[in-house]
């Protein structure tokens, strides 16, 4: 399957773009860099995982993408707590990161079943 056709990848790209736009004016470059890298890691690892030949390698990268969802979720909460992100924006981004994480969990489970059937 082409990763560009995957809904999870498309949503991850949109979320990453939103994170970059919402934090573009922040002066706290450490926070801005960290949350940006976490958000960028999600669609990047989905793409890399889907381009891998072996399912085991693919699963590793999809797992990294899922873990980055948790990292991003945490950083969104912190960004909201320190008033870097407004409540509405943070709420939308948290919901989307959770949804993407669930989608990745399902994808990982499905791909693992290919290993168990061989």
N, C-alpha and C positions, 0 to 999 in steps of 0.2 A: 504494500500500500504506500502511496506517495504521501509523505507527511504534510505536504501543502494542502491536501484534500481533507485532512483530519480536523474535525471540529475542535478537539482539544488543543491542537496546535494553533489554530486560528484565534481561539479565545485567549490562549496564553500570550500570543503576540499583542493582542489588543490590551490585555492587562499590563504587560510590560510597557507598552507605549503610554498608557495612562499614568503609570508610576513615574516615568521620565517627565511627562508633561507637568504633573502635579508637584514634582520636586525640583523643577528646573531653576527656580529662583531661590532655593535654599542656600544659605551661606554656610551651613554646617556640611562641609564637603565630605567628612567621614561618614555621616549618616546617609547623605545623598548617594555617595558611591556604593555603600553597602546595600541599601535597598534597591538601587538600580541594578547592581550585579545579581542580587537574588532574583529579581524579576526577569532579567535577561537570561538567566540560567534555565528557566523553565522551558520556554520554547526551543532554546538552543539544544538542550539535552533531549527533548522529544525528537527533534530533527536528527540529531546524531544517533539516537537509539534506533530510529526507524531506518537509518541508512546502514546499520550494521548487518553483516551477513548472518552471524550466529544469533540465535534467540537468547542465549545466555548473555552475550554482550549487549544485545538490545535491552534486556531486562535491567542490566546495570544502569544504563543511561536513563531509562524510564524511572527507575528508582531514585536516581539523583534529581530528576525533575520533580518527583513527588516530594522529596525531602526539601527541595528549594521552595515548594509551596508552603511548607510549615515555617521555614525561615522567613519568607516574605510575610506571612500572616502575623508572625511575632513582631516584625519590624513595622507593620502597619499599625498594630496596637500601640507600640511605643511612639510612633509618629503622631498618633491621635492624642496620646497622653501628654505629650510635650507641645501640643498645638502646632505641629508641623503640617498635619493633615486635618481638614475639618471633618466633623462627625459624619456628614452625609457621604463624602468621598471615601472616608475610611470604611464605612459600613458597606458600601458597594464593592470596594476592593476586597474586603474580607470575605464577603459572600462569594465573589468570583474566584478567589484563591481556594476556598473550600470546595467549590464546585469542580474546579480543575483538578484538585487533589483527588476527589472521588472518581472523576473520569479516568484519571491515571491509574487509580487502584483497580478499577474494572479492566482497563487495558492490560495491566500487569497480570492480573488473574487469568485473563483470556490467553495471553501469550505463554504463561506458565503451563497452561493445559496442553500446549503443543509439545512441550518437553515430556510431560507425563504420558502422552499417548504414543510416544515413539519407543 
